[in-house]
């Protein structure tokens, strides 16, 4: 029994090992037929395992179902166990033989067709990239600087006298006009001083009038040689002294009236007033600091530094040799939005900052919508006054390595080429190219990471963003 099992297993193993070789097709067909017959015999033998067990236990006496026709009795040569061994072989050994036969059958499956008849996998399509056609556009060369908004006029309101703050006649953040009453300091003490000074002036005026009369009397008597000359001198001195007192008291009255006027704090300029730093009811004085701040709004200035090297480079690229006042200045906010109004340069400092090697430039802008606020940080874009024809590409197409900037170009054979370029100034999302490209070249903007020089690609032309 062990020999039969070993023989069958060896036969299955030999068949499995031989499947790796290449045989002629008729031989493979014969092996398939033999394996098919072996499987049918094995499957036919499996249902009799229960019948064998029933005979051994004596449960089949008088039953017709206990005498089925075996395939081994009909086709002895197709039974792997023989006509007698299949009935006595245990079930575990039969299963082992079946497993060996299945292994041999799977091994033969690889020999169904020769290796040269296996279909080859289709080649991968070329990678897809997006390209932009290089165009010539009339651009105004520009250069950007970081600037800060500065109010043309700025005034800090302060108290010029001592006293309690009685009124605040404005809303914080509103626009005010020159001469508007903003704060009121208590007036009673200063009105009393004005009244006292005015009374003193009247008294001095009466005294002066009396001394004038006495002087005229003594002068008449002296002419008639009725009075002594000394009397006239005394009258003259008294008149002059009264006149001096009157002038002094008038000055004190003027000072009192001036201090009384300081109780009203008015707007010296037109603009927008900020937050009130001191509330009514507090005692204020010249040392109290700023009560509020007024800044002018329209027009408004933007100050930005520019180096001499940048000035020369901009003039060279733009071909502009005119005055700085002829250049247009635009403003951009944080998100790249452009200010709707155009500014003009109205001042360039006469000296260079030794610490930064820059010159301070100031441009004036209209501000009717109050979008520009004093101290705001903006980007100042200076543009040339004349447009220049230039080759432009999207800035995203520019790549940089150790050698310098370059772009990937799709040539006439739909293959990738590397072009070294010399970039110029930028204009929005576009970049001026001085050297390295020609009008009509297809520059890769999307899909740069999945291509290499010399590789064939599938290019799709898209429109560049302005």
Rosetta blueprint (number, residue, H / E / L):
1 X L
2 X H
3 X H
4 X H
5 X H
6 X H
7 X H
8 X H
9 X H
10 X H
11 X H
12 X H
13 X H
14 X H
15 X H
16 X H
17 X H
18 X H
19 X L
20 X L
21 X L
22 X L
23 X L
24 X L
25 X H
26 X H
27 X H
28 X H
29 X H
30 X H
31 X H
32 X H
33 X H
34 X H
35 X H
36 X H
37 X H
38 X H
39 X H
40 X H
41 X H
42 X H
43 X H
44 X H
45 X H
46 X H
47 X L
48 X H
49 X H
50 X H
51 X H
52 X H
53 X H
54 X H
55 X H
56 X H
57 X H
58 X L
59 X L
60 X L
61 X L
62 X L
63 X L
64 X H
65 X H
66 X H
67 X L
68 X L
69 X L
70 X L
71 X H
72 X H
73 X H
74 X H
75 X L
76 X H
77 X H
78 X H
79 X L
80 X L
81 X L
82 X H
83 X H
84 X H
85 X H
86 X H
87 X H
88 X H
89 X L
90 X L
91 X H
92 X H
93 X H
94 X H
95 X H
96 X H
97 X H
98 X H
99 X H
100 X H
101 X H
102 X H
103 X H
104 X H
105 X H
106 X H
107 X H
108 X H
109 X H
110 X L
111 X L
112 X L
113 X L
114 X L
115 X H
116 X H
117 X H
118 X L
119 X L
120 X L
121 X L
122 X L
123 X L
124 X L
125 X L
126 X L
127 X E
128 X E
129 X E
130 X E
131 X E
132 X E
133 X E
134 X L
135 X E
136 X E
137 X E
138 X E
139 X E
140 X L
141 X L
142 X E
143 X E
144 X E
145 X E
146 X E
147 X E
148 X E
149 X E
150 X E
151 X E
152 X L
153 X L
154 X E
155 X E
156 X E
157 X E
158 X E
159 X L
160 X L
161 X L
162 X L
163 X E
164 X E
165 X E
166 X E
167 X E
168 X E
169 X L
170 X L
171 X L
172 X L
173 X L
174 X L
175 X E
176 X E
177 X L
178 X L
179 X L
180 X L
181 X E
182 X E
183 X E
184 X E
185 X E
186 X L
187 X L
188 X H
189 X H
190 X H
191 X H
192 X H
193 X H
194 X H
195 X H
196 X H
197 X H
198 X H
199 X H
200 X H
201 X H
202 X H
203 X H
204 X H
205 X H
206 X H
207 X H
208 X H
209 X H
210 X H
211 X H
212 X H
213 X H
214 X H
215 X H
216 X H
217 X H
218 X H
219 X H
220 X H
221 X H
222 X H
223 X H
224 X L
225 X L
226 X L
227 X L
228 X L
229 X H
230 X H
231 X H
232 X H
233 X H
234 X H
235 X H
236 X H
237 X H
238 X H
239 X H
240 X H
241 X H
242 X H
243 X H
244 X H
245 X H
246 X H
247 X H
248 X H
249 X H
250 X H
251 X H
252 X H
253 X H
254 X H
255 X H
256 X H
257 X H
258 X H
259 X H
260 X H
261 X H
262 X L
263 X L
264 X E
265 X E
266 X E
267 X L
268 X L
269 X L
270 X L
271 X E
272 X E
273 X E
274 X L
275 X L
276 X L
277 X L
278 X L
279 X L
280 X L
281 X L
282 X L
283 X E
284 X E
285 X L
286 X H
287 X H
288 X H
289 X L
290 X E
291 X E
292 X E
293 X E
294 X E
295 X E
296 X L
297 X L
298 X L
299 X L
300 X E
301 X E
302 X E
303 X E
304 X E
305 X E
306 X E
307 X E
308 X H
309 X H
310 X H
311 X H
312 X H
313 X H
314 X H
315 X H
316 X H
317 X H
318 X H
319 X L
320 X L
321 X L
322 X L
323 X L
324 X H
325 X H
326 X H
327 X L
328 X E
329 X E
330 X E
331 X E
332 X E
333 X L
334 X L
335 X L
336 X L
337 X L
338 X E
339 X L
340 X L
341 X L
342 X L
343 X E
344 X E
345 X E
346 X E
347 X E
348 X E
349 X L
350 X L
351 X L
352 X L
353 X E
354 X L
355 X L
356 X L
357 X L
358 X E
359 X E
360 X E
361 X E
362 X E
363 X E
364 X E
365 X E
366 X L
367 X L
368 X L
369 X L
370 X L
371 X L
372 X L
373 X L
374 X L
375 X L
376 X L
377 X E
378 X E
379 X E
380 X E
381 X E
382 X E
383 X E
384 X L
385 X L
386 X L
387 X L
388 X E
389 X E
390 X E
391 X E
392 X E
393 X E
394 X E
395 X H
396 X H
397 X H
398 X L
399 X E
400 X E
401 X L
402 X L
403 X L
404 X L
405 X E
406 X E
407 X E
408 X E
409 X E
410 X E
411 X L
412 X L
413 X L
414 X L
415 X E
416 X E
417 X E
418 X E
419 X E
420 X E
421 X L
422 X E
423 X E
424 X E
425 X E
426 X E
427 X E
428 X L
429 X L
430 X E
431 X E
432 X E
433 X E
434 X E
435 X E
436 X L
437 X L
438 X L
439 X L
440 X L
441 X L
442 X E
443 X E
444 X E
445 X E
446 X E
447 X L
448 X H
449 X H
450 X H
451 X L
452 X L
453 X L
454 X L
455 X L
456 X E
457 X E
458 X E
459 X E
460 X E
461 X E
462 X L
463 X L
464 X L
465 X L
466 X L
